[in-house]
Amino acid sequence: MARGLTPERAENFFCPISEPIGSNHPHEIALSIAAQLLRVRDALTPAPQTLMPPR
Protein backbone atom coordinates (compact mmCIF):
# COMPACT_ATOMS: atom_id res chain seq x y z
CA MET A 1 0.00 0.00 0.00
CA ALA A 2 1.04 3.61 -0.41
CA ARG A 3 3.29 5.26 2.17
CA GLY A 4 4.28 2.04 3.89
CA LEU A 5 0.85 1.13 5.29
CA THR A 6 0.60 -2.64 5.46
CA PRO A 7 -2.68 -4.47 4.80
CA GLU A 8 -2.61 -5.79 8.37
CA ARG A 9 -2.32 -2.26 9.74
CA ALA A 10 -5.03 -0.98 7.39
CA GLU A 11 -7.49 -3.52 8.85
CA ASN A 12 -7.32 -1.65 12.19
CA PHE A 13 -8.81 1.55 10.75
CA PHE A 14 -12.44 2.39 11.36
CA CYS A 15 -14.28 5.02 9.36
CA PRO A 16 -17.59 6.08 10.89
CA ILE A 17 -20.29 6.79 8.33
CA SER A 18 -23.01 7.65 10.87
CA GLU A 19 -25.97 5.84 12.31
CA PRO A 20 -29.11 5.78 10.17
CA ILE A 21 -31.26 8.41 11.88
CA GLY A 22 -33.05 9.65 8.76
CA SER A 23 -31.76 13.20 8.63
CA ASN A 24 -29.44 15.20 6.41
CA HIS A 25 -28.75 18.30 8.52
CA PRO A 26 -25.04 18.71 9.31
CA HIS A 27 -25.48 18.89 13.09
CA GLU A 28 -27.62 15.74 13.09
CA ILE A 29 -25.12 13.88 10.90
CA ALA A 30 -22.34 14.89 13.33
CA LEU A 31 -24.41 13.62 16.24
CA SER A 32 -25.05 10.30 14.50
CA ILE A 33 -21.31 9.87 13.80
CA ALA A 34 -20.56 10.56 17.48
CA ALA A 35 -23.21 7.99 18.44
CA GLN A 36 -21.58 5.39 16.19
CA LEU A 37 -18.14 6.07 17.66
CA LEU A 38 -19.55 5.63 21.19
CA ARG A 39 -21.32 2.41 20.18
CA VAL A 40 -18.08 0.97 18.78
CA ARG A 41 -16.09 2.14 21.81
CA ASP A 42 -18.57 0.61 24.22
CA ALA A 43 -18.54 -2.67 22.30
CA LEU A 44 -14.77 -2.84 22.73
CA THR A 45 -14.68 -1.95 26.43
CA PRO A 46 -15.99 -4.17 29.20
CA ALA A 47 -19.04 -2.88 31.02
CA PRO A 48 -18.17 -1.04 34.25
CA GLN A 49 -18.75 -2.86 37.49
CA THR A 50 -21.43 -1.37 39.69
CA LEU A 51 -21.20 -0.95 43.44
CA MET A 52 -24.93 -1.49 43.82
CA PRO A 53 -26.18 -5.08 44.14
CA PRO A 54 -28.79 -6.13 41.55
CA ARG A 55 -32.40 -5.86 42.64
VEXTIVEX-457472 format. One record per residue: residue number from 0; x, y, z of N, C-alpha, C, CB in turn. Coordinates in nm, 3 decimals, always signed. Glycine has a CB too. Layout:
BEGIN
(node NUM,(X,Y,Z),(X,Y,Z),(X,Y,Z),(X,Y,Z))
...
***
This chain:
BEGIN
(node 0,(+0.084,-0.118,+0.000),(+0.000,+0.000,+0.000),(+0.089,+0.125,+0.000),(-0.096,+0.000,+0.122))
(node 1,(+0.030,+0.236,-0.033),(+0.104,+0.361,-0.041),(+0.154,+0.404,+0.097),(+0.018,+0.471,-0.102))
(node 2,(+0.269,+0.467,+0.097),(+0.329,+0.526,+0.217),(+0.357,+0.426,+0.327),(+0.240,+0.634,+0.271))
(node 3,(+0.384,+0.302,+0.291),(+0.428,+0.204,+0.389),(+0.319,+0.147,+0.479),(+0.530,+0.264,+0.474))
(node 4,(+0.193,+0.168,+0.449),(+0.085,+0.113,+0.529),(+0.060,-0.031,+0.486),(-0.046,+0.199,+0.513))
(node 5,(+0.079,-0.123,+0.578),(+0.060,-0.264,+0.546),(-0.088,-0.300,+0.548),(+0.139,-0.352,+0.644))
(node 6,(-0.127,-0.404,+0.476),(-0.268,-0.447,+0.480),(-0.314,-0.484,+0.621),(-0.289,-0.566,+0.387))
(node 7,(-0.225,-0.543,+0.700),(-0.261,-0.579,+0.837),(-0.291,-0.454,+0.920),(-0.148,-0.659,+0.903))
(node 8,(-0.211,-0.352,+0.902),(-0.232,-0.226,+0.974),(-0.359,-0.155,+0.925),(-0.110,-0.134,+0.957))
(node 9,(-0.385,-0.162,+0.796),(-0.503,-0.098,+0.739),(-0.632,-0.160,+0.793),(-0.500,-0.107,+0.587))
(node 10,(-0.630,-0.287,+0.831),(-0.749,-0.352,+0.885),(-0.791,-0.293,+1.019),(-0.724,-0.500,+0.901))
(node 11,(-0.701,-0.223,+1.088),(-0.732,-0.165,+1.219),(-0.803,-0.030,+1.210),(-0.606,-0.150,+1.297))
(node 12,(-0.815,+0.025,+1.090),(-0.881,+0.155,+1.075),(-1.031,+0.138,+1.077),(-0.837,+0.224,+0.945))
(node 13,(-1.098,+0.237,+1.133),(-1.244,+0.239,+1.136),(-1.289,+0.375,+1.087),(-1.300,+0.209,+1.279))
(node 14,(-1.378,+0.376,+0.992),(-1.428,+0.502,+0.936),(-1.577,+0.512,+0.964),(-1.399,+0.511,+0.783))
(node 15,(-1.616,+0.596,+1.060),(-1.759,+0.608,+1.089),(-1.834,+0.674,+0.973),(-1.781,+0.688,+1.217))
(node 16,(-1.948,+0.620,+0.940),(-2.029,+0.679,+0.833),(-2.163,+0.725,+0.887),(-2.049,+0.579,+0.719))
(node 17,(-2.184,+0.717,+1.013),(-2.301,+0.765,+1.087),(-2.408,+0.657,+1.101),(-2.359,+0.886,+1.020))
(node 18,(-2.484,+0.672,+1.206),(-2.597,+0.584,+1.231),(-2.714,+0.630,+1.144),(-2.636,+0.584,+1.383))
(node 19,(-2.797,+0.537,+1.100),(-2.911,+0.578,+1.017),(-3.022,+0.641,+1.101),(-2.966,+0.456,+0.940))
(node 20,(-3.024,+0.774,+1.108),(-3.126,+0.841,+1.188),(-3.227,+0.914,+1.100),(-3.061,+0.940,+1.285))
(node 21,(-3.208,+0.907,+0.967),(-3.305,+0.965,+0.876),(-3.302,+1.115,+0.865),(-3.439,+0.925,+0.915))
(node 22,(-3.186,+1.176,+0.875),(-3.176,+1.320,+0.863),(-3.052,+1.357,+0.784),(-3.172,+1.386,+1.002))
(node 23,(-3.057,+1.474,+0.722),(-2.944,+1.520,+0.641),(-2.886,+1.652,+0.687),(-2.986,+1.532,+0.498))
(node 24,(-2.930,+1.704,+0.801),(-2.875,+1.830,+0.852),(-2.737,+1.805,+0.911),(-2.970,+1.892,+0.958))
(node 25,(-2.641,+1.893,+0.886),(-2.504,+1.871,+0.931),(-2.490,+1.841,+1.080),(-2.421,+1.991,+0.898))
(node 26,(-2.563,+1.913,+1.165),(-2.548,+1.889,+1.309),(-2.606,+1.753,+1.348),(-2.617,+2.001,+1.388))
(node 27,(-2.707,+1.705,+1.279),(-2.762,+1.574,+1.309),(-2.672,+1.462,+1.256),(-2.902,+1.560,+1.250))
(node 28,(-2.608,+1.485,+1.143),(-2.512,+1.388,+1.090),(-2.394,+1.377,+1.186),(-2.463,+1.429,+0.947))
(node 29,(-2.345,+1.491,+1.237),(-2.234,+1.489,+1.333),(-2.273,+1.413,+1.458),(-2.192,+1.632,+1.370))
(node 30,(-2.394,+1.433,+1.505),(-2.441,+1.362,+1.624),(-2.450,+1.212,+1.598),(-2.577,+1.416,+1.667))
(node 31,(-2.495,+1.173,+1.480),(-2.505,+1.030,+1.450),(-2.367,+0.965,+1.437),(-2.586,+1.008,+1.322))
(node 32,(-2.268,+1.040,+1.387),(-2.131,+0.987,+1.380),(-2.075,+0.970,+1.521),(-2.039,+1.082,+1.298))
(node 33,(-2.100,+1.068,+1.609),(-2.056,+1.056,+1.748),(-2.122,+0.936,+1.815),(-2.088,+1.185,+1.826))
(node 34,(-2.250,+0.914,+1.787),(-2.321,+0.799,+1.844),(-2.259,+0.668,+1.797),(-2.469,+0.804,+1.807))
(node 35,(-2.221,+0.661,+1.670),(-2.158,+0.539,+1.619),(-2.022,+0.516,+1.684),(-2.143,+0.547,+1.467))
(node 36,(-1.944,+0.621,+1.701),(-1.814,+0.607,+1.766),(-1.830,+0.557,+1.910),(-1.738,+0.741,+1.766))
(node 37,(-1.929,+0.609,+1.983),(-1.955,+0.563,+2.119),(-2.001,+0.418,+2.121),(-2.059,+0.651,+2.187))
(node 38,(-2.085,+0.379,+2.025),(-2.132,+0.241,+2.018),(-2.016,+0.146,+1.996),(-2.236,+0.224,+1.907))
(node 39,(-1.925,+0.181,+1.905),(-1.808,+0.097,+1.878),(-1.716,+0.094,+2.000),(-1.732,+0.148,+1.755))
(node 40,(-1.694,+0.210,+2.062),(-1.609,+0.214,+2.181),(-1.665,+0.127,+2.292),(-1.593,+0.357,+2.231))
(node 41,(-1.795,+0.138,+2.315),(-1.857,+0.061,+2.422),(-1.857,-0.089,+2.393),(-1.999,+0.109,+2.444))
(node 42,(-1.861,-0.126,+2.266),(-1.854,-0.267,+2.230),(-1.716,-0.325,+2.256),(-1.893,-0.287,+2.084))
(node 43,(-1.614,-0.238,+2.253),(-1.477,-0.284,+2.273),(-1.432,-0.279,+2.419),(-1.383,-0.201,+2.189))
(node 44,(-1.507,-0.209,+2.503),(-1.468,-0.195,+2.643),(-1.562,-0.275,+2.731),(-1.467,-0.046,+2.687))
(node 45,(-1.511,-0.344,+2.830),(-1.599,-0.417,+2.920),(-1.690,-0.322,+2.996),(-1.518,-0.502,+3.017))
(node 46,(-1.809,-0.370,+3.028),(-1.904,-0.288,+3.102),(-1.848,-0.259,+3.241),(-2.041,-0.360,+3.113))
(node 47,(-1.869,-0.137,+3.291),(-1.817,-0.104,+3.425),(-1.890,-0.183,+3.534),(-1.832,+0.047,+3.452))
(node 48,(-1.816,-0.215,+3.636),(-1.875,-0.286,+3.749),(-1.950,-0.187,+3.838),(-1.766,-0.362,+3.829))
(node 49,(-2.065,-0.226,+3.884),(-2.143,-0.137,+3.969),(-2.120,-0.171,+4.116),(-2.293,-0.146,+3.934))
(node 50,(-2.134,-0.072,+4.200),(-2.120,-0.095,+4.344),(-2.253,-0.136,+4.407),(-2.067,+0.031,+4.412))
(node 51,(-2.361,-0.117,+4.330),(-2.493,-0.149,+4.382),(-2.526,-0.295,+4.348),(-2.599,-0.052,+4.323))
(node 52,(-2.579,-0.370,+4.445),(-2.618,-0.508,+4.414),(-2.743,-0.507,+4.325),(-2.645,-0.590,+4.545))
(node 53,(-2.759,-0.608,+4.239),(-2.879,-0.613,+4.155),(-3.004,-0.631,+4.238),(-2.868,-0.727,+4.053))
(node 54,(-3.114,-0.575,+4.192),(-3.240,-0.586,+4.264),(-3.311,-0.713,+4.230),(-3.329,-0.470,+4.235))
***
